[in-house]
Structures are given as C-alpha cells and as structure tokens.
C-alpha cells in the first residue's frame, strides 16, 4: 500500500508541475490580465445603431434578391413544363 501511495503522490506532483508550466505558458501567450480586452462592439460608440441598421438593411436586400431569383427560376421552369405538356398533346 505504501508503494501505491508513493506512486500516486509521484504522479500527482508531476501533474501539478505540468499544470504550473502550462499556466505560465498560457500567461505568456495570452497576457490579457494586465490590460483590458478591446471588444468589437463598445457601448461608447455612437455609430453602433447605424451599423446595425445598415446590416439589417443589407440582410433584407439580400433576402429580396434571393426571392426574386427563385421566382424567375420558377417562371422559367413553368414555361418549360408547359412547353413539354404542349408537345405531349401534339403527339
């Protein structure tokens, strides 16, 4: 039992040492604790509403363009279906 406890303690200390090393590497790579993080949308920005409105407007326009394209494709398909049905009736 003492041997098992020693082995567990050994692996635990190795685990803790690795955790400390990884923590130091993380602080070195991502040093955000010493300065504030710049957010994409700040609350102090007055142009935020304009940006959101222009974004929504572009989304609505792209949806309208898709709808118009689908409608034109449907008209094209319906005309070809009608042409094929007319050819069937002739035969």
Phi, psi and omega in degrees: 000323180294326178294319179296319178296321178295319179295317178298316180296320179299311179294326178294317179294322176297318179299315181294319180296317178297320179297318179296317179297315179296322179297319178293320177295321178297318177294327179288321182281323184237078184274059182271355183283343182260356177212153181288151179275134178278121180270155182291319179247101178275150179286339181280349184281125181275341181277005184295320180295321179294319179297318180294320180294316179293325177296313179297320179297317179293325177295318179294318179296319179293325177294319178296320178296319178297318180297315180296320179296316179296321178295319179293322177294322178295319178298317179299315180294318179297322178294321178291325176295316178297321178296318179292324177292323177295322178293325178294318181291332178289330183277000000 
